[in-house]
């Protein structure tokens, strides 16, 4: 069975209302994400999962595939799981709708990690942090890993903490919000009770760790900008102009 990407997208956003349709270089952000995902060689299909007709219309106008989902979902994973119940695949990639420059190579690397290890239920991406401001920014999620490359913890706090002071530790990594799931795990994960740490950090991936599942962390080849705030949107427009 194939690997497919599902891009969850909703219109409402606390920090940036209408984020999915925000223009970057004159192109709606959700369309840019979709186009980047469609360039990945490992993907048989790319679907935008949304509860908003405006987003679905923008995707379809750009030649993409949109699936309408319930407005009651509390997370992107719940939205993806709804589509997975209708569309069968072995592996699903959850590509966040706020990553307009996600590298196709990174999606292929995530697919490769999942297909290479049949016992791996979930995987994600990360990239080294060299910038002190990014390390301290709570909007940029950090991850620490064990010796075998599996996540130990995700946090909005700057981890690992340098007890003796200094700059950014060599082990500091920024999490990139793209996930790979096997179908059976995705459906099981969506049904799990949200965890205590997940509620504190507001990080859904902690639910998997709290319930004892491992998450493989794959190195990103080309770390991408995640658009969370108006300032990020301006950076994205600047990057789009520079790429022209």
N, CA, C and O of each residue as an XYZ file, in Angstrom:
976
protein
N       0.848     -1.191      0.000
C       0.000      0.000      0.000
C       0.885      1.244      0.000
O       2.027      1.180      0.454
N       0.386      2.367     -0.496
C       1.228      3.551     -0.697
C       1.441      4.389      0.553
O       0.840      4.165      1.604
N       2.321      5.360      0.388
C       2.495      6.423      1.375
C       1.751      7.647      0.847
O       1.965      8.058     -0.294
N       0.885      8.227      1.663
C       0.189      9.433      1.240
C       0.391     10.530      2.280
O       0.618     10.252      3.458
N       0.305     11.769      1.833
C       0.409     12.920      2.732
C      -0.969     13.533      2.907
O      -1.721     13.695      1.946
N      -1.284     13.868      4.142
C      -2.520     14.581      4.445
C      -2.136     15.873      5.152
O      -1.396     15.859      6.135
N      -2.643     16.980      4.646
C      -2.322     18.297      5.197
C      -3.564     18.810      5.923
O      -4.524     19.220      5.271
N      -3.568     18.796      7.269
C      -4.730     19.317      7.990
C      -4.713     20.843      7.971
O      -3.674     21.461      8.199
N      -5.859     21.440      7.702
C      -5.912     22.900      7.599
C      -7.254     23.411      8.111
O      -8.311     22.943      7.689
N      -7.200     24.362      9.013
C      -8.404     25.032      9.487
C      -8.228     26.530      9.295
O      -7.106     27.025      9.187
N      -9.331     27.238      9.255
C      -9.261     28.672      9.002
C      -8.857     29.437     10.255
O      -8.032     30.348     10.189
N      -9.430     29.073     11.385
C      -9.157     29.800     12.625
C      -7.756     29.484     13.127
O      -7.298     28.343     13.071
N      -7.087     30.521     13.618
C      -5.766     30.380     14.220
C      -5.616     31.467     15.270
O      -5.867     32.640     14.993
N      -5.213     31.086     16.462
C      -5.141     32.040     17.569
C      -4.186     33.186     17.275
O      -4.519     34.351     17.490
N      -2.999     32.850     16.784
C      -1.976     33.881     16.586
C      -2.035     34.531     15.218
O      -1.527     35.637     15.036
N      -2.658     33.848     14.239
C      -2.690     34.377     12.873
C      -3.987     33.929     12.196
O      -3.988     32.937     11.467
N      -5.093     34.649     12.428
C      -6.387     34.254     11.852
C      -6.317     34.140     10.325
O      -5.689     34.959      9.653
N      -6.973     33.111      9.798
C      -6.974     32.884      8.359
C      -5.636     32.449      7.823
O      -5.344     32.637      6.642
N      -4.804     31.859      8.694
C      -3.419     31.544      8.333
C      -3.306     30.703      7.066
O      -2.444     30.966      6.227
N      -4.152     29.711      6.918
C      -4.028     28.795      5.773
C      -4.156     29.504      4.437
O      -3.581     29.069      3.440
N      -4.916     30.607      4.416
C      -5.119     31.333      3.164
C      -4.269     32.598      3.072
O      -4.407     33.371      2.125
N      -3.400     32.809      4.041
C      -2.501     33.967      3.986
C      -1.634     33.886      2.735
O      -1.077     32.835      2.418
N      -1.527     35.000      2.037
C      -0.766     35.014      0.781
C       0.732     35.098      1.054
O       1.188     35.922      1.847
N       1.480     34.240      0.389
C       2.937     34.284      0.422
C       3.398     34.381     -1.020
O       3.277     33.426     -1.787
N       3.922     35.533     -1.383
C       4.276     35.759     -2.782
C       3.074     35.657     -3.691
O       3.194     35.235     -4.841
N       1.906     36.043     -3.181
C       0.688     36.018     -3.976
C       0.000     34.667     -4.060
O      -1.005     34.526     -4.757
N       0.535     33.660     -3.351
C      -0.033     32.297     -3.381
C      -0.507     31.937     -1.976
O       0.242     32.133     -1.019
N      -1.734     31.413     -1.819
C      -2.188     30.995     -0.484
C      -1.226     29.995      0.142
O      -0.730     29.093     -0.533
N      -0.967     30.159      1.427
C       0.006     29.298      2.091
C      -0.327     27.819      1.933
O       0.571     27.015      1.686
N      -1.592     27.444      2.069
C      -1.957     26.039      1.959
C      -1.631     25.483      0.571
O      -1.291     24.308      0.438
N      -1.733     26.315     -0.450
C      -1.398     25.874     -1.810
C       0.103     25.656     -1.931
O       0.536     24.701     -2.577
N       0.899     26.521     -1.323
C       2.357     26.331     -1.348
C       2.752     25.023     -0.663
O       3.600     24.284     -1.164
N       2.133     24.741      0.489
C       2.445     23.493      1.195
C       2.098     22.291      0.321
O       2.883     21.352      0.189
N       0.909     22.340     -0.270
C       0.457     21.245     -1.132
C       1.422     21.025     -2.295
O       1.772     19.886     -2.606
N       1.848     22.099     -2.929
C       2.749     21.973     -4.080
C       4.091     21.386     -3.675
O       4.659     20.577     -4.408
N       4.605     21.784     -2.514
C       5.873     21.223     -2.039
C       5.726     19.727     -1.776
O       6.599     18.937     -2.137
N       4.607     19.343     -1.141
C       4.395     17.930     -0.839
C       4.282     17.100     -2.114
O       4.757     15.965     -2.165
N       3.664     17.657     -3.127
C       3.469     16.907     -4.377
C       4.784     16.668     -5.120
O       4.840     15.843     -6.033
N       5.832     17.380     -4.737
C       7.141     17.173     -5.354
C       7.901     16.003     -4.726
O       8.917     15.570     -5.268
N       7.423     15.487     -3.594
C       8.093     14.360     -2.941
C       7.897     13.092     -3.766
O       6.773     12.771     -4.153
N       8.964     12.382     -4.032
C       8.907     11.203     -4.889
C       8.207     10.019     -4.239
O       7.674      9.152     -4.931
N       8.208      9.980     -2.911
C       7.694      8.811     -2.204
C       6.179      8.818     -2.039
O       5.598      7.816     -1.624
N       5.534      9.936     -2.360
C       4.114     10.072     -2.070
C       3.243      9.706     -3.265
O       3.458     10.189     -4.376
N       2.267      8.856     -3.023
C       1.341      8.468     -4.079
C       0.188      9.452     -4.202
O      -0.485      9.506     -5.232
N      -0.041     10.237     -3.137
C      -1.212     11.108     -3.117
C      -1.033     12.177     -2.051
O      -0.419     11.922     -1.014
N      -1.562     13.373     -2.296
C      -1.530     14.475     -1.329
C      -2.952     15.001     -1.182
O      -3.584     15.378     -2.168
N      -3.453     15.028      0.047
C      -4.822     15.458      0.318
C      -4.806     16.553      1.377
O      -4.144     16.410      2.405
N      -5.520     17.632      1.139
C      -5.720     18.663      2.158
C      -7.014     18.339      2.891
O      -8.073     18.243      2.270
N      -6.937     18.171      4.208
C      -8.106     17.851      5.029
C      -8.539     19.113      5.765
O      -7.771     19.663      6.554
N      -9.751     19.570      5.517
C     -10.204     20.833      6.092
C     -11.689     20.780      6.414
O     -12.416     19.919      5.919
N     -12.129     21.719      7.256
C     -13.555     21.861      7.545
C     -14.090     23.181      6.990
O     -15.209     23.593      7.295
N     -13.265     23.834      6.167
C     -13.616     25.166      5.674
C     -13.682     25.162      4.146
O     -12.711     24.814      3.474
N     -14.836     25.553      3.609
C     -15.025     25.536      2.158
C     -14.098     26.508      1.439
O     -13.748     26.281      0.280
N     -13.696     27.587      2.108
C     -12.792     28.552      1.473
C     -11.431     27.921      1.213
O     -10.824     28.131      0.163
N     -10.967     27.150      2.179
C      -9.682     26.465      2.010
C      -9.798     25.395      0.929
O      -8.925     25.282      0.069
N     -10.871     24.613      0.971
C     -11.074     23.569     -0.034
C     -11.140     24.165     -1.439
O     -10.596     23.597     -2.386
N     -11.812     25.316     -1.570
C     -11.938     25.961     -2.882
C     -10.578     26.410     -3.397
O     -10.288     26.259     -4.584
N      -9.732     26.963     -2.516
C      -8.403     27.420     -2.923
C      -7.545     26.254     -3.388
O      -6.809     26.364     -4.368
N      -7.645     25.136     -2.679
C      -6.873     23.941     -3.036
C      -7.321     23.403     -4.390
O      -6.496     23.104     -5.253
N      -8.622     23.284     -4.564
C      -9.146     22.735     -5.823
C      -8.866     23.656     -7.003
O      -8.611     23.186     -8.112
N      -8.912     24.972     -6.767
C      -8.604     25.922     -7.838
C      -7.161     25.780     -8.303
O      -6.838     26.086     -9.451
N      -6.289     25.311     -7.399
C      -4.876     25.110     -7.738
C      -4.613     23.706     -8.265
O      -3.459     23.328     -8.468
N      -5.679     22.921     -8.490
C      -5.509     21.575     -9.030
C      -5.254     20.512     -8.001
O      -4.855     19.401     -8.351
N      -5.477     20.825     -6.710
C      -5.228     19.864     -5.654
C      -6.467     19.124     -5.216
O      -7.566     19.383     -5.707
N      -6.285     18.196     -4.285
C      -7.377     17.375     -3.754
C      -7.680     17.804     -2.330
O      -6.777     17.878     -1.497
N      -8.944     18.086     -2.045
C      -9.361     18.480     -0.704
C     -10.427     17.523     -0.200
O     -11.306     17.108     -0.954
N     -10.346     17.175      1.082
C     -11.349     16.320      1.716
C     -11.993     17.115      2.847
O     -11.294     17.640      3.715
N     -13.305     17.204      2.841
C     -14.011     17.909      3.903
C     -14.108     17.002      5.132
O     -14.408     15.813      5.027
N     -13.843     17.599      6.304
C     -13.846     16.854      7.557
C     -14.675     17.606      8.595
O     -15.086     18.745      8.371
N     -14.911     16.965      9.717
C     -15.735     17.534     10.782
C     -15.111     18.800     11.354
O     -13.889     18.924     11.434
N     -15.973     19.744     11.752
C     -15.502     20.963     12.402
C     -15.245     20.744     13.889
O     -14.756     21.644     14.571
N     -15.564     19.571     14.391
C     -15.449     19.297     15.828
C     -14.069     18.813     16.242
O     -13.801     18.687     17.437
N     -13.190     18.539     15.291
C     -11.877     17.995     15.636
C     -11.063     18.983     16.473
O     -11.048     20.185     16.209
N     -10.386     18.437     17.493
C      -9.567     19.260     18.374
C      -8.115     19.346     17.930
O      -7.357     20.169     18.442
N      -7.722     18.498     16.978
C      -6.322     18.485     16.548
C      -6.227     18.075     15.091
O      -7.166     17.537     14.505
N      -5.049     18.350     14.524
C      -4.790     17.944     13.151
C      -4.776     16.436     12.997
O      -5.186     15.915     11.959
N      -4.307     15.724     14.022
C      -4.269     14.272     13.951
C      -5.672     13.693     13.876
O      -5.911     12.738     13.137
N      -6.609     14.267     14.641
C      -7.998     13.810     14.570
C      -8.545     13.998     13.156
O      -9.274     13.150     12.643
N      -8.184     15.112     12.539
C      -8.661     15.400     11.182
C      -8.067     14.397     10.179
O      -8.758     13.918      9.280
N      -6.791     14.094     10.349
C      -6.123     13.131      9.469
C      -6.709     11.734      9.654
O      -6.898     10.998      8.685
N      -6.993     11.375     10.905
C      -7.559     10.054     11.173
C      -8.914      9.887     10.499
O      -9.245      8.795     10.038
N      -9.704     10.963     10.435
C     -10.988     10.871      9.745
C     -10.790     10.530      8.270
O     -11.512      9.703      7.713
N      -9.810     11.173      7.647
C      -9.532     10.884      6.238
C      -8.978      9.474      6.085
O      -9.300      8.780      5.121
N      -8.142      9.045      7.037
C      -7.534      7.714      6.957
C      -8.581      6.607      7.022
O      -8.367      5.519      6.489
N      -9.700      6.876      7.666
C     -10.771      5.876      7.717
C     -11.426      5.697      6.350
O     -12.050      4.671      6.081
N     -11.278      6.705      5.490
C     -11.872      6.641      4.151
C     -10.849      6.247      3.085
O     -11.177      5.566      2.113
N      -9.613      6.683      3.283
C      -8.559      6.488      2.281
C      -7.487      5.579      2.874
O      -6.803      5.966      3.822
N      -7.337      4.399      2.335
C      -6.424      3.406      2.909
C      -5.008      3.555      2.357
O      -4.798      3.661      1.149
N      -4.049      3.561      3.275
C      -2.629      3.563      2.928
C      -1.884      2.832      4.034
O      -2.444      2.576      5.100
N      -0.634      2.498      3.786
C       0.176      1.871      4.840
C       0.725      2.931      5.777
O       0.731      2.756      6.995
N       1.190      4.042      5.193
C       1.822      5.115      5.961
C       1.196      6.439      5.559
O       0.965      6.703      4.379
N       0.924      7.267      6.561
C       0.392      8.609      6.337
C       1.393      9.628      6.860
O       1.904      9.492      7.972
N       1.670     10.643      6.058
C       2.479     11.753      6.525
C       1.556     12.903      6.883
O       0.717     13.313      6.081
N       1.715     13.415      8.084
C       0.981     14.586      8.558
C       1.867     15.799      8.273
O       2.828     16.062      8.996
N       1.532     16.527      7.218
C       2.312     17.705      6.812
C       1.550     18.945      7.261
O       0.453     19.219      6.773
N       2.130     19.688      8.186
C       1.438     20.844      8.737
C       1.195     21.903      7.664
O       2.043     22.149      6.805
N       0.021     22.521      7.734
C      -0.351     23.517      6.731
C       0.307     24.860      6.883
O      -0.013     25.787      6.140
N       1.235     24.996      7.842
C       1.922     26.275      8.046
C       3.400     26.188      7.675
O       4.217     26.964      8.172
N       3.744     25.231      6.789
C       5.137     25.071      6.346
C       5.215     25.225      4.828
O       5.319     24.238      4.101
N       5.163     26.474      4.356
C       5.091     26.722      2.909
C       6.338     26.345      2.134
O       6.301     26.266      0.906
N       7.449     26.109      2.835
C       8.692     25.769      2.135
C       9.198     24.378      2.526
O      10.386     24.090      2.382
N       8.306     23.516      3.018
C       8.749     22.180      3.426
C       9.470     21.499      2.259
O       8.981     21.494      1.129
N      10.624     20.934      2.550
C      11.441     20.323      1.498
C      10.899     18.948      1.116
O      10.692     18.111      1.994
N      10.669     18.700     -0.149
C      10.234     17.361     -0.584
C      11.202     16.273     -0.119
O      10.788     15.154      0.185
N      12.495     16.608     -0.067
C      13.503     15.638      0.372
C      13.267     15.203      1.818
O      13.537     14.057      2.178
N      12.764     16.119      2.644
C      12.488     15.769      4.035
C      11.298     14.823      4.139
O      11.293     13.919      4.975
N      10.305     15.024      3.304
C       9.164     14.105      3.293
C       9.607     12.726      2.819
O       9.146     11.709      3.336
N      10.502     12.693      1.835
C      11.035     11.411      1.363
C      11.871     10.728      2.445
O      11.832      9.505      2.579
N      12.628     11.514      3.219
C      13.444     10.941      4.293
C      12.557     10.344      5.381
O      12.867      9.288      5.933
N      11.463     11.017      5.685
C      10.533     10.512      6.690
C       9.868      9.228      6.198
O       9.720      8.270      6.958
N       9.474      9.211      4.938
C       8.897      7.996      4.348
C       9.897      6.845      4.396
O       9.537      5.712      4.717
N      11.145      7.141      4.076
C      12.177      6.105      4.057
C      12.409      5.509      5.441
O      12.594      4.299      5.577
N      12.400      6.360      6.469
C      12.581      5.867      7.835
C      11.457      4.932      8.237
O      11.691      3.918      8.895
N      10.233      5.271      7.844
C       9.086      4.440      8.191
C       9.101      3.115      7.433
O       8.814      2.069      8.015
N       9.431      3.148      6.143
C       9.414      1.924      5.347
C      10.592      1.001      5.692
O      10.506     -0.213      5.503
N      11.680      1.573      6.193
C      12.860      0.774      6.523
C      12.692     -0.014      7.817
O      13.371     -1.022      8.016
N      11.804      0.428      8.693
C      11.619     -0.213     10.002
C      10.137     -0.533     10.173
O       9.341      0.334     10.533
N       9.781     -1.776      9.914
C       8.375     -2.179      9.964
C       7.787     -2.076     11.365
O       6.567     -2.039     11.526
N       8.650     -2.028     12.381
C       8.167     -1.927     13.753
C       7.992     -0.501     14.229
O       7.585     -0.265     15.367
N       8.298      0.456     13.359
C       8.212      1.859     13.744
C       6.803      2.381     13.491
O       6.320      2.361     12.359
N       6.148      2.846     14.550
C       4.765      3.307     14.426
C       4.666      4.780     14.085
O       3.688      5.216     13.478
N       5.694      5.562     14.479
C       5.607      7.020     14.332
C       7.006      7.605     14.186
O       7.955      7.128     14.807
N       7.125      8.637     13.365
C       8.401      9.326     13.180
C       8.135     10.800     12.921
O       7.022     11.193     12.569
N       9.180     11.614     13.102
C       9.052     13.049     12.872
C      10.398     13.622     12.477
O      11.375     12.883     12.359
N      10.465     14.942     12.269
C      11.676     15.608     11.793
C      12.220     16.593     12.825
O      11.473     17.113     13.654
N      13.510     16.840     12.766
C      14.142     17.856     13.620
C      15.391     18.373     12.938
O      15.946     17.735     12.043
N      15.825     19.556     13.384
C      17.018     20.182     12.820
C      17.807     20.855     13.932
O      17.203     21.316     14.901
N      19.139     20.931     13.834
C      19.933     21.578     14.881
C      19.562     23.052     15.069
O      19.159     23.734     14.126
N      19.708     23.522     16.305
C      19.494     24.935     16.638
C      20.849     25.568     16.918
O      21.619     25.057     17.731
N      21.138     26.663     16.258
C      22.390     27.378     16.500
C      22.134     28.773     17.049
O      23.049     29.428     17.547
N      20.886     29.226     16.958
C      20.526     30.596     17.305
C      19.919     30.654     18.710
O      18.958     29.942     19.001
N      20.476     31.496     19.573
C      20.028     31.591     20.966
C      18.582     32.070     21.055
O      17.827     31.601     21.908
N      18.194     32.989     20.192
C      16.821     33.500     20.211
C      15.823     32.398     19.872
O      14.780     32.280     20.514
N      16.145     31.593     18.861
C      15.269     30.490     18.486
C      15.176     29.463     19.607
O      14.099     28.929     19.870
N      16.278     29.188     20.258
C      16.322     28.211     21.345
C      15.424     28.625     22.507
O      14.821     27.780     23.169
N      15.341     29.924     22.748
C      14.529     30.437     23.858
C      13.083     30.734     23.470
O      12.255     30.987     24.345
N      12.769     30.709     22.197
C      11.445     31.080     21.707
C      10.438     29.945     21.987
O      10.614     28.842     21.470
N       9.386     30.193     22.794
C       8.420     29.133     23.108
C       7.574     28.700     21.913
O       6.931     27.651     21.960
N       7.567     29.495     20.847
C       6.852     29.099     19.635
C       7.642     28.093     18.806
O       7.102     27.482     17.883
N       8.913     27.921     19.136
C       9.768     26.950     18.446
C       9.968     25.749     19.378
O      10.604     25.866     20.425
N       9.431     24.626     18.993
C       9.441     23.442     19.851
C      10.788     22.742     19.762
O      11.340     22.545     18.679
N      11.297     22.377     20.920
C      12.581     21.673     20.988
C      12.364     20.180     21.280
O      11.348     19.793     21.856
N      13.328     19.356     20.875
C      13.254     17.924     21.133
C      14.625     17.418     21.557
O      15.649     17.848     21.025
N      14.636     16.507     22.514
C      15.873     15.817     22.905
C      15.667     14.329     22.634
O      14.565     13.802     22.789
N      16.755     13.656     22.223
C      16.661     12.262     21.768
C      17.603     11.360     22.542
O      18.581     11.816     23.134
N      17.291     10.070     22.528
C      18.155      9.075     23.123
C      19.213      8.600     22.142
O      19.307      9.099     21.021
N      19.998      7.642     22.572
C      21.138      7.176     21.776
C      20.718      6.522     20.457
O      21.511      6.472     19.517
N      19.493      6.026     20.376
C      19.040      5.333     19.168
C      18.186      6.225     18.270
O      17.579      5.748     17.311
N      18.141      7.517     18.582
C      17.439      8.448     17.715
C      15.963      8.606     17.984
O      15.251      9.227     17.194
N      15.486      8.052     19.096
C      14.082      8.212     19.443
C      13.908      9.368     20.416
O      14.789      9.640     21.233
N      12.774     10.044     20.327
C      12.523     11.220     21.160
C      12.385     10.835     22.631
O      11.721      9.857     22.976
N      13.030     11.630     23.487
C      12.851     11.500     24.932
C      11.792     12.481     25.425
O      10.982     12.157     26.293
N      11.813     13.695     24.851
C      10.841     14.707     25.265
C      10.815     15.851     24.257
O      11.816     16.163     23.612
N       9.649     16.459     24.144
C       9.454     17.673     23.351
C       9.034     18.780     24.311
O       8.283     18.533     25.254
N       9.514     19.992     24.078
C       9.143     21.086     24.977
C       9.239     22.430     24.276
O      10.000     22.613     23.326
N       8.438     23.364     24.780
C       8.567     24.748     24.336
C       9.697     25.460     25.075
O      10.133     26.539     24.673
N      10.163     24.847     26.152
C      11.282     25.403     26.911
C      12.601     25.070     26.231
O      12.669     24.126     25.444
N      13.657     25.839     26.526
C      14.970     25.559     25.925
C      15.618     24.326     26.553
O      16.201     24.407     27.635
N      15.515     23.205     25.882
C      16.131     21.965     26.364
C      17.106     21.444     25.321
O      16.895     21.664     24.128
N      18.179     20.751     25.739
C      18.590     20.509     27.126
C      19.122     21.786     27.785
O      19.737     22.630     27.133
N      18.871     21.903     29.074
C      19.266     23.107     29.808
C      20.762     23.075     30.114
O      21.293     22.055     30.554
N      21.436     24.202     29.877
C      22.864     24.323     30.204
C      22.983     24.758     31.665
O      22.899     25.948     31.968
N      23.176     23.811     32.557
C      23.220     24.130     33.986
C      24.301     25.145     34.331
O      24.121     25.989     35.209
N      25.421     25.051     33.632
C      26.553     25.932     33.933
C      26.584     27.171     33.046
O      27.600     27.864     32.978
N      25.476     27.449     32.368
C      25.424     28.637     31.522
C      26.057     28.385     30.166
O      26.377     27.253     29.806
N      26.227     29.458     29.435
C      26.797     29.336     28.094
C      25.742     29.559     27.036
O      24.630     29.990     27.339
N      26.089     29.267     25.799
C      25.185     29.481     24.670
C      24.288     28.289     24.417
O      23.923     27.561     25.340
N      23.939     28.099     23.164
C      23.065     26.992     22.778
C      23.851     25.685     22.854
O      24.928     25.593     22.264
N      23.345     24.671     23.563
C      24.077     23.400     23.649
C      24.127     22.693     22.298
O      23.233     22.850     21.466
N      25.174     21.922     22.099
C      25.371     21.244     20.811
C      24.241     20.282     20.497
O      23.970     20.010     19.327
N      23.574     19.759     21.526
C      22.504     18.784     21.311
C      21.145     19.430     21.050
O      20.157     18.722     20.852
N      21.079     20.762     21.047
C      19.786     21.432     20.877
C      19.240     21.213     19.474
O      19.947     21.414     18.487
N      17.976     20.798     19.391
C      17.342     20.549     18.094
C      15.939     21.127     18.087
O      15.209     21.034     19.074
N      15.572     21.723     16.962
C      14.208     22.247     16.788
C      13.362     21.192     16.101
O      13.750     20.614     15.086
N      12.208     20.963     16.679
C      11.275     20.014     16.081
C      10.599     20.640     14.873
O      10.204     21.805     14.910
N      10.467     19.874     13.810
C       9.732     20.292     12.616
C       8.449     19.478     12.580
O       8.486     18.248     12.539
N       7.323     20.164     12.595
C       6.034     19.512     12.790
C       5.506     18.720     11.616
O       4.433     19.021     11.094
N       6.240     17.726     11.200
C       5.793     16.781     10.176
C       5.933     15.391     10.783
O       6.956     15.074     11.389
N       4.900     14.562     10.618
C       4.909     13.240     11.240
C       4.614     12.152     10.225
O       3.931     12.378      9.226
N       5.141     10.969     10.501
C       4.766      9.783      9.760
C       4.080      8.817     10.717
O       4.543      8.623     11.841
N       2.971      8.204     10.275
C       2.254      7.235     11.099
C       1.930      5.998     10.274
O       1.610      6.106      9.091
N       2.011      4.836     10.888
C       1.396      3.657     10.302
C      -0.112      3.721     10.562
O      -0.560      4.277     11.565
N      -0.879      3.145      9.644
C      -2.325      3.321      9.700
C      -2.927      2.851     11.026
O      -3.718      3.572     11.634
N      -2.560      1.648     11.478
C      -3.167      1.135     12.706
C      -2.823      2.016     13.901
O      -3.656      2.235     14.780
N      -1.581      2.524     13.929
C      -1.197      3.390     15.040
C      -1.924      4.733     14.976
O      -2.360      5.250     16.005
N      -2.057      5.297     13.785
C      -2.738      6.583     13.641
C      -4.147      6.515     14.214
O      -4.558      7.400     14.964
N      -4.886      5.468     13.863
C      -6.258      5.349     14.349
C      -6.291      5.112     15.859
O      -7.182      5.603     16.552
N      -5.314      4.356     16.363
C      -5.229      4.114     17.803
C      -4.828      5.391     18.544
O      -5.380      5.711     19.597
N      -3.866      6.110     17.980
C      -3.363      7.343     18.604
C      -4.466      8.392     18.731
O      -4.579      9.062     19.758
N      -5.273      8.531     17.687
C      -6.348      9.524     17.706
C      -7.381      9.210     18.778
O      -8.092     10.103     19.240
N      -7.467      7.932     19.180
C      -8.449      7.535     20.185
C      -7.900      7.565     21.609
O      -8.654      7.375     22.563
N      -6.582      7.804     21.767
C      -5.983      7.826     23.101
C      -6.443      9.045     23.899
O      -6.739     10.100     23.338
N      -6.495      8.876     25.203
C      -6.825      9.994     26.086
C      -5.670     10.988     26.086
O      -4.524     10.578     26.275
N      -5.930     12.291     25.880
C      -4.852     13.287     25.932
C      -4.096     13.205     27.258
O      -4.695     12.976     28.309
N      -2.778     13.394     27.200
C      -1.944     13.259     28.383
C      -1.832     14.542     29.188
O      -2.207     15.619     28.726
N      -1.311     14.408     30.392
C      -1.104     15.558     31.277
C      -0.068     16.505     30.698
O      -0.293     17.714     30.648
N       1.069     15.967     30.258
C       2.131     16.803     29.695
C       1.673     17.470     28.404
O       2.008     18.626     28.142
N       0.907     16.738     27.599
C       0.343     17.304     26.376
C      -0.490     18.539     26.698
O      -0.408     19.548     25.999
N      -1.291     18.458     27.755
C      -2.118     19.590     28.151
C      -1.316     20.764     28.643
O      -1.691     21.914     28.413
N      -0.202     20.491     29.326
C       0.642     21.564     29.854
C       1.402     22.275     28.738
O       1.398     23.503     28.657
N       2.054     21.489     27.876
C       2.892     22.060     26.823
C       2.092     22.444     25.575
O       2.564     23.211     24.736
N       0.870     21.900     25.463
C       0.063     22.061     24.246
C       0.813     21.492     23.040
O       0.906     22.116     21.983
N       1.351     20.269     23.245
C       2.084     19.557     22.203
C       1.497     18.153     22.089
O       1.673     17.319     22.978
N       0.805     17.906     20.995
C       0.067     16.663     20.816
C       0.962     15.430     20.790
O       0.546     14.355     21.223
N       2.198     15.576     20.280
C       3.083     14.416     20.160
C       3.457     13.830     21.521
O       3.847     12.666     21.611
N       3.338     14.636     22.581
C       3.644     14.117     23.912
C       2.658     13.030     24.331
O       2.966     12.215     25.199
N       1.478     13.014     23.721
C       0.501     11.961     24.028
C       1.087     10.587     23.727
O       0.901      9.640     24.491
N       1.799     10.487     22.604
C       2.401      9.201     22.238
C       3.445      8.782     23.269
O       3.466      7.627     23.696
N       4.309      9.712     23.670
C       5.340      9.384     24.654
C       4.727      9.032     26.000
O       5.191      8.107     26.666
N       3.695      9.753     26.407
C       3.073      9.488     27.704
C       2.410      8.116     27.742
O       2.292      7.506     28.805
N       1.981      7.636     26.585
C       1.352      6.311     26.523
C       2.356      5.212     26.179
O       1.964      4.070     25.938
N       3.646      5.547     26.154
C       4.679      4.529     26.012
C       5.096      4.182     24.601
O       5.788      3.185     24.396
N       4.694      4.979     23.617
C       5.082      4.725     22.228
C       6.358      5.496     21.907
O       6.590      6.577     22.447
N       7.178      4.936     21.029
C       8.407      5.632     20.648
C       8.183      6.438     19.375
O       7.376      6.073     18.520
N       8.916      7.539     19.271
C       8.864      8.403     18.095
C      10.285      8.547     17.554
O      11.144      9.118     18.225
N      10.540      8.040     16.358
C      11.844      8.184     15.734
C      11.989      9.619     15.220
O      11.070     10.159     14.604
N      13.141     10.229     15.475
C      13.409     11.601     15.032
C      14.417     11.548     13.885
O      15.551     11.101     14.055
N      13.982     12.009     12.724
C      14.791     11.970     11.502
C      15.386     13.353     11.264
O      14.703     14.368     11.400
N      16.669     13.379     10.907
C      17.328     14.655     10.635
C      16.779     15.295      9.367
O      16.634     14.637      8.337
N      16.478     16.580      9.457
C      15.991     17.318      8.297
C      17.155     17.742      7.421
O      18.175     18.224      7.914
N      16.993     17.557      6.107
C      18.030     17.971      5.162
C      17.950     19.458      4.868
O      18.966     20.104      4.613
N      16.748     19.997      4.903
C      16.540     21.409      4.556
C      15.468     21.993      5.464
O      14.301     22.066      5.079
N      15.857     22.412      6.677
C      14.875     22.916      7.644
C      14.038     24.056      7.074
O      14.561     24.965      6.429
N      12.725     23.992      7.323
C      11.814     24.962      6.726
C      11.256     25.922      7.761
O      11.224     25.627      8.955
N      10.817     27.073      7.281
C      10.206     28.087      8.126
C       8.769     27.691      8.437
O       7.996     27.378      7.531
N       8.409     27.704      9.725
C       7.035     27.462     10.142
C       6.388     28.806     10.433
O       6.951     29.622     11.164
N       5.220     29.041      9.873
C       4.548     30.336     10.012
C       3.538     30.258     11.150
O       2.468     29.667     11.005
N       3.891     30.863     12.286
C       3.029     30.860     13.465
C       2.499     32.248     13.808
O       1.457     32.372     14.452
N       3.198     33.279     13.390
C       2.885     34.642     13.799
C       2.934     35.582     12.587
O       3.443     35.201     11.533
N       2.410     36.805     12.730
C       2.538     37.787     11.645
C       3.996     38.046     11.267
O       4.302     38.298     10.101
N       4.886     37.986     12.245
C       6.309     38.193     11.958
C       6.851     37.063     11.085
O       7.640     37.298     10.170
N       6.417     35.828     11.377
C       6.824     34.690     10.543
C       6.299     34.841      9.119
O       6.977     34.489      8.154
N       5.075     35.372      9.001
C       4.482     35.561      7.669
C       5.296     36.559      6.859
O       5.485     36.376      5.657
N       5.773     37.596      7.500
C       6.612     38.575      6.800
C       7.924     37.936      6.363
O       8.407     38.195      5.260
N       8.505     37.098      7.230
C       9.729     36.385      6.858
C       9.480     35.467      5.663
O      10.321     35.350      4.772
N       8.310     34.814      5.654
C       7.979     33.925      4.548
C       7.835     34.688      3.244
O       8.282     34.219      2.198
N       7.213     35.862      3.296
C       7.076     36.670      2.085
C       8.437     37.161      1.602
O       8.684     37.254      0.399
N       9.303     37.468      2.540
C      10.652     37.901      2.171
C      11.402     36.735      1.498
O      12.102     36.928      0.503
N      11.244     35.531      2.056
C      11.908     34.354      1.472
C      11.365     34.065      0.076
O      12.115     33.676     -0.819
N      10.054     34.258     -0.108
C       9.454     34.034     -1.433
C       9.985     35.042     -2.442
O      10.247     34.690     -3.592
N      10.147     36.295     -2.018
C      10.693     37.312     -2.915
C      12.131     37.013     -3.282
O      12.536     37.191     -4.431
N      12.914     36.553     -2.292
C      14.316     36.250     -2.549
C      14.474     35.073     -3.502
O      15.459     34.987     -4.235
N      13.487     34.153     -3.488
C      13.564     32.965     -4.335
C      13.161     33.256     -5.783
O      13.429     32.447     -6.671
N      12.536     34.376     -6.022
C      12.094     34.711     -7.384
C      13.263     35.076     -8.297
O      13.058     35.381     -9.472
